[in-house]
């Protein structure tokens, strides 16, 4: 029996060594795109992110296709804000939920969120009441639109899967609303795919995908970008924390002139395995 097992193990060695070295077996690949538009020049919510006292709050997220993921979406957005604007004073969604409940607006908020999912509008009267309860001038409305997960076996040795591709894709939106006027001041949509092709084990984290997309959106808001594209491969040593991809510091114009085809012509990865984020010129 031992001889038989040893023979199988020896047969697997050359097959394992044949796994393509150029895959992302040492990390994860990230591909994210955002489109943003500013609808209010002054006052602007981007100037209020770090105001004291706080002027911006996150409304509890809505997730029509995956309602149970709304709290996860809230936390991913808050982490993205803290990562992008370290001195931000934004009120977290959990605190806002508590303030809404304390003000006796639980039912009003439920109706407001339901109408937003179906019609994309936050009723001005109820929004003003919610904003007063949250004690802010601006509210951020996050939505998890769609979520896809994918897994595909790539190499099967004697019934044992030793190489496969796993990926997670999320579509999200984020809007900034002025609670005093009932107007949308800024809006963004984004998509992020996290993919790992591995020999033994890995995860294409939903947390990472959400935080990466939201971090780009918040960066768009802060810098005035109308579009950004991020493609990178993170080494295995950097997988512990979500997508710490360096942000390009070159200034960007408020409007984009990048043609849609340019997203397919991103720079090749440099020697440390990263590809820089491409922003509007």
C-alpha positions as a printed Julia matrix, in Angstrom:
281×3 Matrix{Float64}:
   0.0    0.0     0.0
   2.77   2.45    0.92
   4.5    1.77   -2.36
   1.27   2.47   -4.23
   0.75   5.79   -2.39
   4.36   6.78   -3.01
   3.98   6.05   -6.7
   0.92   8.29   -6.91
   2.73  11.09   -5.05
   5.72  10.85   -7.37
   3.39  10.97  -10.39
   1.77  14.15   -9.11
   5.03  16.06   -8.73
   5.65  16.71  -12.43
   1.98  17.63  -12.93
   2.12  20.18  -10.11
   5.32  21.64  -11.51
   3.54  22.07  -14.84
   1.09  24.58  -13.38
   1.74  27.86  -15.24
   4.08  30.07  -13.23
   2.68  33.2   -14.83
  -0.72  32.87  -13.18
  -1.73  34.74  -10.05
  -0.81  31.76   -7.84
   1.24  34.11   -5.63
  -1.56  36.62   -5.04
  -4.8   38.05   -6.36
  -5.67  40.07   -9.45
  -7.8   43.21   -9.08
  -9.76  44.87  -11.88
 -11.98  47.84  -10.99
 -13.63  50.68  -12.91
 -15.62  53.67  -11.62
 -17.62  56.44  -13.28
 -18.41  59.54  -11.22
 -20.14  62.88  -11.74
 -20.3   66.03   -9.61
 -23.65  67.8    -9.64
 -22.98  70.56   -7.1
 -19.91  72.78   -7.25
 -20.52  74.77   -4.08
 -21.17  73.7    -1.46
 -19.55  70.35   -2.2
 -19.7   67.22   -0.03
 -16.03  66.48   -0.74
 -15.07  69.57    1.24
 -17.1   68.34    4.21
 -15.62  64.85    4.64
 -13.22  66.01    7.35
 -15.32  68.87    8.78
 -15.76  69.25   12.53
 -18.4   68.71   13.69
 -19.24  66.02   11.16
 -21.27  67.14    8.15
 -21.43  63.82    6.25
 -23.04  60.54    7.31
 -23.47  57.14    5.69
 -27.07  56.0     5.35
 -27.69  52.27    5.93
 -26.89  50.54    2.64
 -29.46  48.88    0.42
 -28.72  45.6    -1.34
 -31.74  44.6    -3.47
 -30.29  41.33   -4.75
 -28.54  40.36   -1.48
 -30.35  42.03    1.46
 -28.25  40.19    4.03
 -25.1   41.88    2.73
 -26.23  45.43    3.54
 -24.27  45.6     6.86
 -21.16  44.26    5.11
 -21.57  46.97    2.46
 -21.82  49.65    5.16
 -18.61  48.57    6.82
 -16.73  48.25    3.54
 -17.63  51.84    2.65
 -16.54  53.12    6.05
 -13.19  51.32    5.78
 -12.73  52.75    2.28
 -13.36  56.28    3.57
 -10.94  55.86    6.47
  -8.32  54.49    4.09
  -8.74  57.25    1.5
  -9.35  60.22    3.82
  -7.52  59.4     7.09
  -8.84  62.5     8.89
 -12.46  61.95    7.8
 -15.21  62.69   10.33
 -17.96  60.8     8.47
 -20.64  59.31   10.73
 -20.81  55.47   10.26
 -24.04  53.83    9.09
 -24.5   51.97   12.38
 -24.48  55.25   14.32
 -26.92  56.79   11.83
 -29.23  53.79   12.21
 -29.23  54.31   15.97
 -30.0   58.01   15.61
 -32.83  57.29   13.18
 -34.31  54.77   15.58
 -33.92  57.1    18.58
 -35.83  59.78   16.68
 -38.71  57.38   16.03
 -38.08  57.35   12.28
 -37.59  53.63   11.76
 -40.72  53.24    9.65
 -40.05  56.45    7.72
 -36.55  55.24    6.92
 -37.81  51.83    5.8
 -40.26  53.48    3.4
 -37.58  55.89    2.16
 -35.08  53.09    1.49
 -37.71  50.93   -0.23
 -38.69  53.78   -2.53
 -35.03  54.42   -3.32
 -34.52  50.8    -4.4
 -37.49  50.91   -6.77
 -37.34  54.52   -7.97
 -33.87  55.87   -7.2
 -35.29  58.91   -5.34
 -35.05  59.92   -1.66
 -38.24  61.81   -0.81
 -37.24  65.33    0.22
 -39.46  65.6     3.31
 -38.46  62.27    4.8
 -34.82  62.8     3.78
 -34.79  66.1     5.68
 -36.13  64.36    8.8
 -33.55  61.6     8.51
 -30.77  64.13    7.94
 -31.86  66.09   11.01
 -31.81  62.91   13.09
 -28.35  62.04   11.73
 -27.2   65.6    12.58
 -25.49  66.22    9.23
 -25.86  68.26    6.03
 -24.88  65.5     3.59
 -25.68  61.78    3.46
 -23.95  59.07    1.43
 -26.34  56.45    0.0
 -24.52  53.16   -0.85
 -26.1   50.34   -2.84
 -24.87  46.85   -3.63
 -26.48  46.2    -6.99
 -25.22  42.78   -8.02
 -22.82  40.1    -6.83
 -21.33  37.25   -8.84
 -19.03  34.47   -7.71
 -17.22  32.07  -10.02
 -15.08  28.98   -9.55
 -13.47  26.86  -12.24
 -11.25  23.81  -11.82
  -8.08  24.1   -13.88
  -6.05  21.02  -12.93
  -7.31  17.69  -11.57
  -4.79  15.05  -10.51
  -6.24  11.59   -9.8
  -9.48  13.12   -8.54
  -7.71  15.77   -6.43
  -8.21  19.39   -7.56
  -4.88  21.16   -7.15
  -5.42  24.26   -9.28
  -8.52  26.4    -9.79
  -9.68  29.95  -10.44
 -12.02  31.72   -8.02
 -13.41  35.21   -8.57
 -15.89  37.66   -7.06
 -17.45  40.58   -8.94
 -19.54  43.35   -7.38
 -21.5   46.22   -8.92
 -22.02  49.12   -6.52
 -23.29  52.7    -6.55
 -22.75  55.64   -4.22
 -24.57  58.99   -4.1
 -24.17  62.11   -1.96
 -27.46  63.85   -1.14
 -27.99  67.33    0.28
 -30.57  66.81    3.04
 -31.57  70.49    3.01
 -32.39  70.75   -0.7
 -33.15  67.11   -1.51
 -30.7   67.25   -4.42
 -28.09  64.7    -5.53
 -24.76  66.51   -5.19
 -22.49  63.74   -6.48
 -22.95  60.2    -7.85
 -20.76  57.26   -8.8
 -21.08  53.7   -10.09
 -18.38  51.07   -9.94
 -17.51  47.46  -10.62
 -14.7   45.42   -9.1
 -13.52  41.89   -9.8
 -11.13  40.05   -7.49
  -9.66  36.88   -8.99
  -7.23  34.29   -7.67
  -5.75  31.37   -9.59
  -4.12  29.13   -7.05
  -2.38  25.81   -6.57
  -3.63  25.02   -3.06
  -6.09  27.51   -1.57
  -7.22  31.18   -1.75
 -10.27  33.39   -1.55
 -11.59  36.08   -3.86
 -12.86  38.17   -0.95
 -16.2   39.99   -1.15
 -14.9   42.4     1.49
 -11.89  43.23   -0.66
 -13.99  43.75   -3.79
 -16.43  46.09   -2.03
 -13.72  48.1    -0.29
 -11.66  48.46   -3.46
 -14.64  49.77   -5.44
 -15.7   52.18   -2.71
 -12.14  53.42   -2.17
 -11.93  54.37   -5.84
 -15.3   56.13   -5.63
 -14.27  58.13   -2.58
 -10.99  59.0    -4.28
 -13.0   60.21   -7.3
 -15.07  62.4    -4.98
 -12.02  63.87   -3.25
 -10.0   64.52   -6.43
 -12.87  65.49   -8.75
 -12.23  62.62  -11.16
 -14.98  61.44  -13.45
 -13.47  58.04  -14.16
 -10.75  55.73  -12.84
  -9.43  52.31  -13.78
  -7.41  50.12  -11.43
  -5.66  46.91  -12.44
  -3.07  45.25  -10.26
  -1.74  41.94   -8.98
  -0.96  41.8    -5.26
   1.8   39.43   -4.08
   0.87  36.79   -1.52
   2.75  38.71    1.19
   0.28  41.6     0.86
  -2.99  39.67    0.8
  -3.67  40.02    4.54
  -5.18  43.51    4.18
  -7.58  44.66    1.45
  -6.03  45.89   -1.79
  -3.37  48.33   -0.7
  -2.74  49.56   -4.22
  -0.87  52.89   -4.48
  -3.02  55.77   -5.67
  -1.71  57.83   -8.55
  -1.13  61.38   -7.3
  -1.25  63.19  -10.65
  -4.09  65.73  -10.74
  -7.12  64.88  -12.86
  -9.6   67.08  -14.63
 -13.25  67.0   -13.47
 -14.35  65.65  -16.84
 -13.03  62.57  -18.58
 -11.7   62.43  -22.1
 -10.64  58.78  -21.9
 -12.27  56.69  -24.68
 -13.93  53.44  -23.6
 -11.37  51.37  -25.5
  -8.52  52.72  -23.41
  -9.44  50.52  -20.46
  -8.11  47.55  -22.45
  -4.72  49.21  -22.93
  -3.51  49.54  -19.36
   0.26  49.58  -18.58
   1.92  46.24  -18.01
   2.86  45.29  -14.47
   6.24  46.54  -13.3
   8.88  44.4   -11.66
   7.13  44.06   -8.28
   3.97  42.72   -9.91
   1.83  45.87   -9.66
   0.06  47.78  -12.38
  -0.58  51.46  -11.67
  -4.09  52.91  -11.47
  -5.05  54.82  -14.57
  -6.98  58.03  -14.02
  -8.35  60.65  -16.35
  -5.67  63.0   -17.66
